[in-house]
Structures are given as structure tokens and as C-alpha cells.
Amino acid sequence: MRATENQGSFLNRISIRRNQVVSMDGNHEQELEDIELFQKHVADRFSNLLSPSSSSSAESPSDSILSIAWLRKLLDTFLCCEAEFKALLIIGREPSQVSKPPLDRLIPELLDRVVKALDVCNAVTHGVEAVRHCQKLAEIAVSALEQKPIGDGQVRRAKKALNSLIAAVAIEDRDGVGSKSTERAWSFGRRGGSACAGSKDRTAGQFRSLWWGMAKGWSAAKQIQAMSSNLVAPRGAESTGLAHPVYIMSTVVVFVMWALVAAIPCQERTGLVTHFPVPRQLGWAQPIISLQEKIAEEWKKKEKKCSAGVLEEMQRLERLAQSLIEFTDSFQCPAEAERLGEVAAQVAELAETCRRMEEGLVPLQQQIREVFHKVVRTRTEVLNVLDQVGKASTTPTI
């Protein structure tokens, strides 16, 4: 998806236009056509994100919405949109054009969103690291429960890893959600709750250092809210000019960062907005609105369950860990053959989930870093253009 044909032709056409001398009318018509094409590409790419491949299913999702594979496609989509937007805004254009109203206001607003998006990328990167830690705990449990025959030693080892996993996914909500829900999450499946009480605070400190990687008081929810607070679609004549692609790119930035924050556990997500307004009459916005509604629905379920996020693989880890803890709590040697068969199926599903996480989390982390650096580079280039305009306006005429 990184090097799609339509993106290549779009960028090539913009590059060719740089060295062409055309009339103002012809140039204006070309610009309108480029803007229309950019909107179409945005719509097509996000429409593709709405349709997971036929290889995925409810039993074994591969790229269903909010899975690791789907998030990687989302970031690829963002990078493609970002590259086309930069070409549309900068290549073959007089610098003075980007300093005229309303761009003199809209571009600085976009650059401010970009700065906030960089913080979100950093927070999500820490979140991915914490998810990887949960994956390792799940792998310990898998290794123990795959042993045959299963004995008391293997069950105790698996139970310790699974309890640590449940404690880890509860950390995010411990300080931001009602204490009763938190205590239920912490004590889930622990019949010897008092025996675990002494180690609970130590566990909390250990995992909090993984979840929280940003400065104290930084909030992912407030960051997303600030990014979307002044996101307003252009009206009238502005809707047919460069103001519209600037608005499109602002919407894409906010949506992608919002989706990452919803999916990946990161610092202080309590009160995360589940809706930011995007006009439904805009054709390119339809798939984004549909995706937003699907993710918001999952997020609302997450808040009711006091769960650690809507990442598909993390939800599976949590569900399977809870079920397997029940098994370890009631384990008696020798276990019933029927029960062992059920547990073997759950362990196999847990192992497959861990395998997908092992394959996808490191590339996902690398993509987030790539998004970070690409966005920094584009922001620098836009600032250089604005700086040229400022210098030109202050140069004395002879």
C-alpha cells in the first residue's frame, strides 16, 4: 500500500507541473483537478480500511478493524495521504500563495495539530512497548500450559504470569476510573486476594513505568480534544480552494491519532472523545465517519468493561487470561480430560494471538516512528516556505 499506483501518478503529475509554464486559468483548472483527485484518493484509502480482507473471521481475525495488522494499514494510509498533501501544498507553488487568507490561519493551525500529534506518537510508542510486555507474560503462560502432563508446578507458573497480565491491563484505569471497578479488575480471578494484596502495589509500580512514558500530567485524551477543538470545515468560496485539502489533512491527522490512542494503551485516556464533527455531506469523509462510529462503539464497550483498550489482540489476551485463571484456581491433579481439552483450545488461541503480536508489534512501532519523522520533515518544509514569504515581504524594494 506504500507505493500505490494512484499516489505515484499524482505525485508525478505535481512534479511535472513544477517546470511547466501555463496560463493562470489553466493553472487554476489544474489545481482544482488535483484537489479533486486528492479527495478521491483519501476516500478510496479509508474505504479500503472499512473492508477487512476475506481471510479474517470472528474466530481468527487477521486484519479486522483495530487489530495490529489494521493499524499498520491505517498508518500506511496516513503516510500516503501526507505525501500527496505535501505535494499539493508545496510543489510547483509560489510561496506567497500559502500566506494568503484563509491559509495564513489554517496552515498554522494544522502545524499546531502536527506538534500535538508528535506527542501522541511518543505516547503510543510507549504503549506498544507495554503491549509487548503483556505478550511476553501470555507466552510464559502458554509455555507452562502446553506441557504434558500438566502438573501443579506448571499451573502455578501459568497462574503467576496470567495474574500479572490481568494486573497490567488494569493499570491504565486504576487512577482514572472509579475505585470499585478498579478493585474488581485487580482482584479478578484471585481467590487468595489477601495473599496478593502485599504485592499489588509493587506490581502497580512496575507496570505503571511501562504504561506511562510521558511527562507527569500529560493526557492523551486532552491532547486529542485540543487537536479537534477548532476543526471546522471551510465554507463558501474557501471550500473549492486549497483550504479544503488543508481541512482534509487536519481531519486525517486527528482521526489517525485518535484511533491510535483508542487502540493502544497510553497515558490518561479517561474522557477520550468518541466523536469529532465531520460534515456528512463531504464525499471523502463518509468512510472516515463510518470508521469513527465503529471505533467509538468499541470504546464505549471498553469503558463499561473497565478494559485496557480496544486493540483486538489485547482484548483477546484479556479474555483468555481471565478464563485460564479460573482454570488454574480450580485445578486439581489429575484434571478431567474434557476440561483439559477446553483449556488446550484456549491455550492454542492464546499462542496464535501471541504469534500475531510477535510478528506485528515491532513493525507497528517502526511505522509510528516513520510517521513521526515524516511529519517532522513536512512541517519543517512548510515552515521554510512560510519563512521565505516572511523574508520576501520584509525585503526593501529599490
C-alpha positions as CSV (number, residue, x, y, z in Angstrom):
1,M,0.0,0.0,0.0
2,R,3.0,2.3,0.4
3,A,3.6,2.8,-3.3
4,T,0.1,2.7,-4.8
5,E,-0.2,3.5,-8.4
6,N,-2.6,6.4,-8.0
7,Q,-0.2,8.0,-5.5
8,G,2.7,7.6,-7.9
9,S,0.8,9.2,-10.8
10,F,-0.5,12.0,-8.6
11,L,3.0,12.9,-7.3
12,N,4.5,12.6,-10.8
13,R,1.9,15.0,-12.2
14,I,2.6,17.5,-9.5
15,S,6.3,17.3,-10.1
16,I,5.9,17.8,-13.9
17,R,3.7,20.8,-13.2
18,R,6.7,22.4,-11.3
19,N,8.5,23.1,-14.6
20,Q,5.6,23.9,-16.8
21,V,4.6,27.4,-17.8
22,V,0.8,27.6,-18.1
23,S,-1.8,30.4,-18.1
24,M,-3.4,31.4,-14.8
25,D,-6.7,29.9,-16.0
26,G,-5.1,26.7,-16.9
27,N,-3.2,26.5,-13.7
28,H,-6.4,27.1,-11.7
29,E,-8.2,24.4,-13.5
30,Q,-5.2,22.0,-12.9
31,E,-5.3,22.9,-9.2
32,L,-9.0,22.1,-8.9
33,E,-8.4,18.8,-10.7
34,D,-5.5,18.0,-8.3
35,I,-7.7,18.8,-5.2
36,E,-10.5,16.6,-6.6
37,L,-8.0,13.8,-7.1
38,F,-6.6,14.2,-3.6
39,Q,-10.1,13.9,-2.2
40,K,-10.8,10.8,-4.2
41,H,-7.6,9.1,-3.0
42,V,-8.4,9.9,0.6
43,A,-11.9,8.4,0.2
44,D,-10.6,5.3,-1.6
45,R,-7.9,4.6,1.0
46,F,-10.2,4.9,4.0
47,S,-12.9,2.9,2.2
48,N,-10.3,0.1,2.0
49,L,-9.8,0.3,5.7
50,L,-13.5,-0.3,6.2
51,S,-13.3,-3.7,4.4
52,P,-11.0,-6.2,6.1
53,S,-9.8,-9.0,3.8
54,S,-11.8,-12.1,3.4
55,S,-9.1,-14.1,5.2
56,S,-10.2,-12.7,8.6
57,S,-13.0,-14.0,10.6
58,A,-14.5,-13.7,14.1
59,E,-12.7,-16.8,15.2
60,S,-9.3,-15.9,13.7
61,P,-9.1,-12.2,12.8
62,S,-6.0,-11.1,10.8
63,D,-6.7,-7.5,9.8
64,S,-10.1,-6.8,11.3
65,I,-10.7,-3.2,12.5
66,L,-8.5,-2.3,15.5
67,S,-6.2,-5.3,15.0
68,I,-2.4,-4.8,14.8
69,A,-2.5,-5.5,11.0
70,W,-5.3,-3.0,10.6
71,L,-3.4,-0.3,12.5
72,R,-0.4,-0.8,10.2
73,K,-2.7,-0.3,7.2
74,L,-4.0,2.8,8.8
75,L,-0.5,4.2,9.2
76,D,0.3,3.3,5.6
77,T,-2.8,5.2,4.6
78,F,-1.8,8.2,6.6
79,L,1.7,8.3,5.0
80,C,0.2,8.1,1.5
81,C,-2.2,11.0,2.3
82,E,0.5,13.0,3.9
83,A,2.9,12.7,0.9
84,E,0.1,13.7,-1.6
85,F,-0.9,16.6,0.6
86,K,2.6,17.9,0.8
87,A,3.0,17.7,-2.9
88,L,-0.3,19.6,-3.4
89,L,0.6,22.3,-1.0
90,I,4.2,23.0,-1.8
91,I,5.4,21.6,-5.1
92,G,5.1,24.0,-8.1
93,R,3.6,26.7,-6.0
94,E,4.6,30.3,-5.4
95,P,5.4,30.6,-1.6
96,S,3.2,33.7,-1.4
97,Q,0.1,31.6,-2.2
98,V,0.3,29.8,1.2
99,S,0.4,33.0,3.2
100,K,-2.9,34.5,1.9
101,P,-6.2,34.2,3.7
102,P,-7.5,31.8,4.8
103,L,-4.3,29.7,4.6
104,D,-2.5,32.2,6.8
105,R,-4.7,30.9,9.6
106,L,-5.4,27.3,8.6
107,I,-1.8,26.2,7.9
108,P,-0.5,27.4,11.4
109,E,-3.5,25.6,12.9
110,L,-2.5,22.4,11.0
111,L,1.1,22.7,12.1
112,D,0.0,23.1,15.7
113,R,-2.0,19.8,15.4
114,V,1.1,18.2,14.0
115,V,3.1,19.2,17.0
116,K,0.5,17.6,19.3
117,A,0.4,14.5,17.0
118,L,4.2,14.1,17.7
119,D,3.4,13.8,21.4
120,V,0.7,11.3,20.7
121,C,3.2,9.2,18.6
122,N,5.6,9.2,21.5
123,A,2.9,8.1,24.0
124,V,1.6,5.4,21.7
125,T,5.2,4.1,21.2
126,H,5.4,3.6,24.9
127,G,2.0,1.9,24.8
128,V,3.2,-0.6,22.2
129,E,6.2,-1.4,24.4
130,A,3.7,-2.2,27.3
131,V,1.6,-4.3,25.0
132,R,4.7,-6.3,24.1
133,H,5.3,-6.9,27.8
134,C,1.8,-8.3,28.1
135,Q,2.5,-10.5,25.1
136,K,5.6,-11.9,26.9
137,L,3.5,-12.7,30.0
138,A,1.0,-14.5,27.9
139,E,3.8,-16.5,26.2
140,I,5.0,-17.6,29.7
141,A,1.5,-18.9,30.4
142,V,1.3,-20.7,27.0
143,S,4.7,-22.4,27.6
144,A,3.6,-23.6,31.0
145,L,0.2,-24.9,30.0
146,E,1.4,-26.6,26.8
147,Q,3.4,-29.0,29.0
148,K,2.1,-32.6,29.1
149,P,1.1,-33.8,31.5
150,I,0.1,-30.6,33.3
151,G,1.2,-30.6,36.9
152,D,1.0,-28.3,39.9
153,G,4.3,-26.6,39.0
154,Q,3.2,-25.6,35.5
155,V,-0.2,-24.4,36.7
156,R,1.4,-22.2,39.4
157,R,3.8,-20.7,36.8
158,A,1.0,-20.0,34.4
159,K,-1.2,-18.5,37.1
160,K,1.5,-16.1,38.2
161,A,2.0,-14.9,34.6
162,L,-1.7,-14.6,34.0
163,N,-2.3,-12.7,37.2
164,S,0.5,-10.3,36.2
165,L,-1.1,-9.9,32.8
166,I,-4.5,-9.0,34.3
167,A,-2.8,-6.6,36.7
168,A,-1.0,-5.0,33.8
169,V,-4.1,-4.3,31.7
170,A,-5.9,-2.9,34.8
171,I,-3.1,-0.3,35.5
172,E,-4.4,2.2,32.9
173,D,-7.8,2.5,34.5
174,R,-6.6,2.3,38.1
175,D,-6.1,6.1,38.6
176,G,-8.8,7.3,36.2
177,V,-11.8,5.1,36.8
178,G,-14.0,4.5,39.9
179,S,-12.2,2.6,42.6
180,K,-14.9,-0.1,42.8
181,S,-14.4,-1.0,39.1
182,T,-10.7,-0.9,39.6
183,E,-10.7,-3.2,42.6
184,R,-12.8,-5.7,40.6
185,A,-10.3,-5.6,37.8
186,W,-7.4,-6.0,40.1
187,S,-8.9,-8.9,42.1
188,F,-10.5,-10.7,39.2
189,G,-9.9,-14.4,39.5
190,R,-7.9,-14.2,42.6
191,R,-9.4,-16.3,45.4
192,G,-6.4,-15.6,47.6
193,G,-6.9,-11.8,47.3
194,S,-5.4,-11.1,50.7
195,A,-2.3,-13.1,49.9
196,C,-1.8,-11.0,46.8
197,A,-2.5,-7.6,48.5
198,G,1.1,-7.2,49.6
199,S,2.5,-7.5,46.1
200,K,-0.2,-5.5,44.4
201,D,1.4,-2.1,44.9
202,R,4.8,-3.4,43.7
203,T,3.1,-4.8,40.6
204,A,1.4,-1.4,40.0
205,G,4.6,0.5,40.2
206,Q,6.3,-2.0,37.8
207,F,3.6,-1.7,35.1
208,R,2.9,2.0,35.5
209,S,6.5,2.6,34.5
210,L,5.7,0.8,31.3
211,W,2.3,2.4,30.5
212,W,3.3,6.0,31.4
213,G,6.2,7.3,29.3
214,M,5.2,10.9,29.0
215,A,5.6,13.8,31.5
216,K,3.5,13.7,34.6
217,G,0.1,15.3,34.0
218,W,0.2,14.7,30.2
219,S,-3.1,13.4,29.0
220,A,-3.8,11.6,25.7
221,A,-7.5,12.5,26.0
222,K,-6.8,16.2,26.4
223,Q,-4.3,16.1,23.6
224,I,-6.9,14.7,21.2
225,Q,-9.5,17.1,22.4
226,A,-7.1,20.1,21.8
227,M,-6.4,18.8,18.3
228,S,-10.1,18.6,17.4
229,S,-11.4,21.7,19.2
230,N,-11.1,24.1,16.2
231,L,-11.5,21.6,13.4
232,V,-14.1,23.4,11.2
233,A,-14.8,22.7,7.5
234,P,-14.3,25.6,5.1
235,R,-17.4,27.2,3.7
236,G,-18.3,29.2,0.6
237,A,-15.5,30.0,-1.8
238,E,-13.0,28.6,0.6
239,S,-14.4,25.1,0.1
240,T,-13.1,25.0,-3.5
241,G,-9.6,26.2,-2.9
242,L,-6.5,25.0,-1.0
243,A,-8.3,25.5,2.3
244,H,-10.2,22.3,1.6
245,P,-7.2,19.9,1.4
246,V,-5.8,21.6,4.5
247,Y,-9.0,20.7,6.3
248,I,-8.9,17.2,4.9
249,M,-5.4,16.7,6.1
250,S,-6.2,18.1,9.5
251,T,-9.1,15.7,9.8
252,V,-6.9,12.8,8.8
253,V,-4.3,13.7,11.4
254,V,-6.9,14.0,14.1
255,F,-8.6,10.7,13.2
256,V,-5.4,8.7,12.9
257,M,-4.1,9.9,16.2
258,W,-7.5,9.4,17.9
259,A,-7.7,5.8,16.5
260,L,-4.1,5.0,17.8
261,V,-4.9,6.4,21.3
262,A,-8.2,4.4,21.4
263,A,-6.5,1.2,20.4
264,I,-3.1,1.3,22.2
265,P,-3.0,1.8,25.9
266,C,-1.3,5.1,26.7
267,Q,-1.2,7.8,29.4
268,E,-4.5,9.1,30.7
269,R,-7.3,8.3,28.2
270,T,-10.1,8.9,30.6
271,G,-12.7,11.1,28.9
272,L,-11.4,10.4,25.4
273,V,-13.7,12.0,22.9
274,T,-15.7,9.5,20.9
275,H,-16.9,11.9,18.3
276,F,-15.5,14.9,16.5
277,P,-17.6,16.6,13.9
278,V,-17.0,15.8,10.2
279,P,-19.7,17.0,7.8
280,R,-21.5,14.0,6.3
281,Q,-22.2,15.8,3.0
282,L,-18.5,15.6,2.1
283,G,-18.0,12.5,0.0
284,W,-14.4,11.8,1.0
285,A,-15.5,11.9,4.7
286,Q,-18.0,9.1,4.6
287,P,-15.6,6.2,5.2
288,I,-13.8,8.2,8.0
289,I,-17.2,8.8,9.7
290,S,-18.1,5.1,9.4
291,L,-14.7,4.1,10.9
292,Q,-15.1,6.6,13.7
293,E,-18.5,5.2,14.6
294,K,-17.2,1.7,14.7
295,I,-14.2,2.6,16.9
296,A,-16.4,4.8,19.2
297,E,-18.7,1.9,19.7
298,E,-15.8,-0.4,20.8
299,W,-14.5,2.4,23.0
300,K,-17.8,2.7,24.8
301,K,-17.8,-1.1,25.5
302,K,-14.3,-0.7,26.8
303,E,-15.3,1.9,29.3
304,K,-18.1,-0.3,30.6
305,K,-15.8,-3.3,31.0
306,C,-13.0,-1.3,32.6
307,S,-10.7,-2.8,30.0
308,A,-7.3,-1.6,28.9
309,G,-8.0,-0.7,25.3
310,V,-9.7,-1.8,22.1
311,L,-6.7,-3.3,20.4
312,E,-8.1,-6.6,19.1
313,E,-5.2,-8.7,20.3
314,M,-5.2,-7.1,23.8
315,Q,-8.9,-7.8,24.2
316,R,-8.2,-11.5,23.3
317,L,-5.3,-11.7,25.7
318,E,-7.5,-10.3,28.5
319,R,-10.5,-12.6,27.8
320,L,-8.3,-15.7,27.5
321,A,-6.3,-14.8,30.6
322,Q,-9.4,-14.4,32.7
323,S,-10.8,-17.8,31.6
324,L,-7.4,-19.6,32.2
325,I,-7.1,-18.0,35.6
326,E,-10.4,-19.7,36.5
327,F,-8.9,-23.0,35.4
328,T,-5.7,-22.5,37.5
329,D,-7.8,-21.5,40.5
330,S,-9.8,-24.7,40.4
331,F,-7.0,-27.0,39.2
332,Q,-6.7,-30.4,40.8
333,C,-4.3,-33.1,39.6
334,P,-5.2,-35.1,37.7
335,A,-7.6,-32.8,35.8
336,E,-10.6,-34.1,33.9
337,A,-9.9,-34.9,30.2
338,E,-12.8,-32.8,29.0
339,R,-11.6,-29.7,30.9
340,L,-8.1,-30.2,29.6
341,G,-9.4,-30.3,26.1
342,E,-11.2,-26.9,26.6
343,V,-8.0,-25.5,28.1
344,A,-5.8,-26.8,25.2
345,A,-8.1,-25.0,22.7
346,Q,-7.8,-21.7,24.7
347,V,-4.0,-22.1,25.0
348,A,-3.8,-22.7,21.3
349,E,-5.8,-19.5,20.7
350,L,-3.6,-17.6,23.1
351,A,-0.5,-18.9,21.4
352,E,-1.8,-17.8,18.0
353,T,-2.6,-14.4,19.3
354,C,0.9,-14.1,20.7
355,R,2.3,-15.1,17.3
356,R,0.4,-12.4,15.5
357,M,1.6,-9.9,18.2
358,E,5.2,-11.0,17.8
359,E,5.0,-10.6,14.0
360,G,3.2,-7.2,14.1
361,L,4.2,-5.1,17.1
362,V,7.8,-4.3,16.2
363,P,6.8,-3.3,12.6
364,L,4.0,-1.2,14.0
365,Q,6.4,0.6,16.4
366,Q,8.7,1.2,13.4
367,Q,5.8,2.7,11.4
368,I,4.9,5.0,14.2
369,R,8.5,6.3,14.2
370,E,8.3,6.7,10.4
371,V,5.1,8.7,10.8
372,F,6.9,10.9,13.4
373,H,9.9,11.6,11.2
374,K,7.9,12.2,8.0
375,V,5.6,14.6,9.8
376,V,8.6,16.5,11.3
377,R,10.1,16.7,7.8
378,T,7.0,18.0,6.2
379,R,6.4,20.6,9.0
380,T,10.0,21.8,8.5
381,E,9.4,22.2,4.8
382,V,6.2,24.1,5.2
383,L,7.9,26.4,7.8
384,N,10.7,27.0,5.3
385,V,8.1,28.1,2.7
386,L,6.5,30.5,5.2
387,D,9.9,31.8,6.2
388,Q,10.6,32.6,2.5
389,V,7.4,34.6,2.4
390,G,8.3,36.5,5.5
391,K,11.7,37.4,4.2
392,A,10.3,38.4,0.8
393,S,7.8,40.7,2.5
394,T,10.5,42.5,4.5
395,T,13.0,42.9,1.7
396,P,13.2,46.6,0.7
397,T,12.4,47.4,-2.9
398,I,14.9,49.6,-4.9
